[in-house]
Amino acid sequence: MRFWDSSAILPLLVPEPGTQLSQQWLKEDPEVVLWTLTRLELASSVERRAREGSLNRNDRVTVLRRAERIASDAHEVVDVAAVRARALTLLARHALRAADAVQLAAALIVADPDPSSLTMVVLDRRLADAAAREGLGVLSWPD
C-alpha cells in the first residue's frame, strides 16, 4: 500500500514525462491511498488541459472517468480536521503550498505512528523532499 500524491496520479491519466514511472509503481503495488481532495486536484488539472486545448471533449470525458475509477478504487483519507491540523505544523517546517501540505499530512496520518512504514508516490520534487525529511519512504524522480 502506497500513498499517492496527485502529481503521480495525473501521469496515469494523461501522457507526460512521469507516465512510465507511475505505471511501473502502480503495477508493483496497486493498492492506492489518496487524500480525499485528490479527486478535486485531478479534475482541476484535467479541466485546465481541456480549456487550454490539449484535451478534446471526448478525451476530457475519458480522462475524468479514468480519474474517478482510480479514486473510487483507492482508500481515501477523509479526516479533514486531523489533516488540517497536521498540515499547519508542516507549513511551519517546510516550504510547501497548502495543497501539498495537506497531501503530506494525510500520508503522515496513514503512517502514524511510524512514517517509515509508508511510501509516498510523488513527482513534485519539493513535496518529495519534505516527505523524505518527515521520514516517509518516497518514490519520485530518479536522482
C-alpha positions in Angstrom: 0.0 0.0 0.0 1.3 3.4 -1.0 0.1 6.9 -0.6 -0.2 8.7 -4.0 0.0 12.4 -4.5 -1.9 13.9 -7.4 1.4 14.7 -9.1 2.0 11.0 -9.6 -1.6 10.1 -10.5 -2.0 12.6 -13.2 0.6 10.9 -15.4 -1.6 7.8 -15.2 -4.4 9.8 -16.8 -2.6 11.9 -19.5 0.7 11.2 -21.2 3.5 13.2 -19.7 7.2 12.7 -18.6 6.3 10.7 -15.4 3.8 8.3 -17.1 6.2 5.3 -17.3 7.4 5.7 -13.7 3.8 6.0 -12.4 2.6 3.0 -14.4 5.6 0.9 -13.1 4.9 1.9 -9.5 1.2 1.1 -9.8 1.9 -2.3 -11.3 4.3 -3.1 -8.4 1.7 -2.2 -5.8 -1.8 -1.5 -7.0 -3.2 -0.7 -3.5 -3.6 3.1 -3.6 -4.3 5.5 -0.7 -5.4 9.1 -1.5 -6.2 12.3 0.2 -10.0 12.9 -0.1 -9.5 16.1 -2.2 -7.1 14.5 -4.7 -10.2 13.9 -6.9 -10.6 17.7 -7.0 -7.0 18.3 -7.8 -7.1 15.8 -10.7 -10.3 17.3 -12.0 -8.7 20.8 -11.9 -5.7 19.6 -13.9 -7.9 17.8 -16.5 -10.3 20.8 -16.9 -7.3 23.2 -17.3 -5.9 21.0 -20.0 -9.3 20.9 -21.8 -9.6 24.7 -21.6 -6.1 25.1 -23.0 -6.9 22.8 -25.8 -4.6 19.9 -25.1 -7.6 17.6 -24.4 -10.5 17.5 -26.7 -14.1 16.9 -25.4 -14.0 13.2 -25.8 -10.6 12.8 -24.2 -11.7 15.0 -21.4 -14.6 12.7 -20.6 -12.4 9.6 -20.9 -9.7 11.0 -18.6 -12.2 12.2 -16.0 -13.8 8.8 -15.9 -10.4 7.2 -15.5 -9.6 9.6 -12.6 -12.9 8.7 -11.0 -12.2 5.0 -11.3 -8.8 5.3 -9.7 -10.1 7.4 -6.9 -13.1 5.1 -6.3 -10.9 2.0 -6.1 -8.5 3.7 -3.7 -8.6 4.0 0.1 -9.3 7.7 1.0 -8.1 9.7 3.9 -11.2 11.7 4.9 -10.5 13.2 8.3 -10.3 16.8 7.2 -9.8 18.2 10.8 -6.9 15.9 11.5 -5.2 16.5 8.2 -5.7 20.3 8.5 -4.1 20.3 12.0 -1.1 18.3 10.8 -0.7 20.4 7.6 -0.5 23.6 9.7 2.5 22.2 11.5 4.1 21.1 8.2 3.8 24.5 6.8 6.0 25.8 9.6 8.7 23.3 8.8 8.7 23.1 5.0 8.3 25.5 2.1 5.1 23.8 0.8 1.9 25.1 -0.8 -1.3 24.4 1.2 -2.4 21.6 -1.2 1.0 19.9 -0.8 0.9 20.3 2.9 -2.4 18.5 3.2 -1.2 15.7 0.9 1.8 15.2 3.1 -0.3 15.5 6.3 -2.7 12.8 5.0 0.2 10.5 4.3 1.6 11.0 7.7 -1.7 10.3 9.3 -1.9 7.0 7.4 1.6 6.1 8.5 1.1 7.2 12.2 3.0 6.4 14.4 5.8 5.2 12.1 6.4 7.4 9.0 8.9 4.8 7.6 6.0 2.3 7.4 4.5 4.1 4.3 5.8 5.1 0.9 4.6 8.2 -0.7 4.5 8.3 -4.5 5.1 11.9 -5.6 6.5 13.6 -8.7 6.7 17.1 -7.1 10.3 17.4 -6.0 9.6 19.9 -3.2 6.9 17.7 -1.7 9.1 14.6 -2.2 11.9 16.2 -0.3 9.6 17.3 2.6 8.1 13.7 2.7 11.6 12.3 3.0 12.5 14.7 5.7 9.4 13.7 7.6 10.6 10.0 7.5 8.3 8.6 4.8 9.6 6.3 2.1 9.5 8.2 -1.2 9.1 7.1 -4.8 9.9 10.0 -7.1 12.1 11.1 -10.0 15.4 9.3 -10.1 18.3 11.4 -9.0 
